[in-house]
Amino acid sequence: MLKCNLSKIMGEKRLKIADVARDTGINRGTITRIYNEEATRIELEVVEKLCEYLEIGVGELYEIVKE
C-alpha cells in the first residue's frame, strides 16, 4: 500500500492547507485529498511542487507500507 506522509510533514512544519495552496498554486481541494489520503490520481507536477516547497524527496512524501 502506498502511504502519503503529507499530513505528518505539514504538522511538523506547522503548515496549513491554505498556506500550501497559496504558496504553491496547487488547488486547495487537491491538497486536501492528498492530505487526507483520499486521492486516487496525482499529477507528477503536483508531487514535484509539493516536494520542492516542503524541501523533501518523493520518498519522504510517499512510502510503500506492507499491509
C-alpha positions in Angstrom: 0.0 0.0 0.0 1.2 3.5 -0.8 1.2 5.8 2.2 1.3 9.6 2.0 3.1 11.5 4.7 1.8 15.0 3.8 -0.2 15.5 6.9 2.7 14.4 9.1 5.2 16.7 7.3 2.8 19.7 7.3 2.2 19.1 11.0 5.9 19.1 11.7 6.4 22.3 9.7 3.2 23.8 11.2 1.7 24.5 7.8 -2.0 24.7 6.9 -3.6 23.5 3.7 -4.4 27.1 2.8 -0.8 28.1 3.2 0.5 25.4 0.9 -2.2 26.1 -1.7 -1.5 29.8 -1.7 2.3 29.3 -1.9 2.4 26.6 -4.5 -0.6 27.4 -6.6 -1.9 23.9 -6.2 -5.7 23.7 -5.9 -6.8 23.6 -2.2 -9.1 20.6 -3.0 -6.2 18.7 -4.5 -4.1 19.3 -1.4 -6.9 18.3 0.9 -7.4 15.0 -0.9 -3.7 14.2 -0.8 -3.5 15.3 2.9 -6.5 13.0 3.8 -5.1 10.2 1.6 -8.2 10.2 -0.5 -6.5 11.0 -3.8 -6.6 8.2 -6.4 -4.5 10.0 -9.0 -1.9 12.7 -8.6 -0.2 14.7 -11.3 3.6 14.4 -11.2 3.7 18.2 -11.5 1.8 18.4 -8.2 4.2 15.9 -6.5 7.1 17.9 -7.7 5.7 21.2 -6.5 5.0 19.8 -3.1 8.4 18.2 -2.7 10.2 21.5 -3.8 8.0 23.6 -1.5 8.5 21.3 1.5 12.1 20.7 0.7 11.8 16.9 0.7 12.2 14.0 -1.6 9.5 11.9 -3.2 10.5 9.0 -0.9 9.7 11.2 2.1 6.3 12.2 0.8 5.3 8.7 -0.2 6.3 5.3 1.1 5.3 1.7 0.5 3.9 0.1 3.6 3.2 -3.6 3.7 -0.3 -4.5 4.9 
